[in-house]
Amino acid sequence: MKGSTFKKPSNNPSVLKIAQIWRIICFLSMSTSLGLLLVTKGWEAIDKNQIYIKGAIHTPREEILAAMKLNLPKAILEINPKQIEENIHRDLSVQAVSVNRRLAPLSIEVKVVERIPKAFALRRGKNGQEKGMIDEKGYWIPIFKSAQSKAPLLELIIDGWSQQNQKLISIILRNEQKLGSQLKRIIFKPNGNIVLQTADFLFIYLGNNPAVLKQQIKSIKQLSKSLPHELIQSSSTILDLKNHLKPKLFLPEEIDLSK
């Protein structure tokens, strides 16, 4: 049986020159086509119906359109994707956003990566108490009225959120598994004191010294393991850990709960 024969590419200068010419023609044809598309479509105006938003679950379309700050209709070449990304980042609590212009079909594509809610949160706003959510890094996530039905079911509550407390919230959430029992509530008092509620303790007073927060969390787990089971199971024990080296236990009637 004869072996298969393969033809080697021709090294004939004439053949190579013709191939090069065809490549140039194809390139020029494509460039011309793209140029014509840019000229004919690039200055056509688009409206909000030609804006496609992907990835938004908790943020309504109307809120994203408002955050884009576009005066529509507007020619697509006059739209600056980077500026829109900055506008959305500034006005909405999203983790990431990308904006792209499309000539065929003529449109704007907005891809949003939302923050993943970890807990419900309460904060003091201009018009009183505001309800929202936070992610694992403590970033505030608003709950829009038109998207309330899509809000997830979350058991943990952050009471007294502020940007100043964001880092402390993040530290507590990162170390949640070290508490020894389920974390139910994080409370920030007006005086700066931090109070926790867990499945084991009615209240845990941590004070307002962030420098010892991680040591306090370790102490909570140790106490959850060492205290009598009957005392823990009642879920009415109050733990004072402002001095984590000298923890104190109380019952509700033995302490002023307003502090």
Buried (B, 14 or more C-beta within 10 A) or exposed (E): EEEEEEEEEEEEEEEEEEEEEEEEEEEEEEEEEEEEEEEEBBEEEBEEEBBBBEBBEBBBBEBBBBBBEBEBEEEBBEBEBEEBBBBBBEBBBBBEBBBEBBBEEBBBBBBBEBBEBBBBBBBEEEEEEBEBBBBBBBBBBBBBEEBEEEBEEBEBBBBBBEEEBBEBBBBBBBBBEEBBBEBBBBBBBEEBBBBBBBBBBBBBBBBEBBEBBBEBBBBBBEBBEEBEEEBBEEBEBBBBBBEBEEBEEBEEEEBEEEE
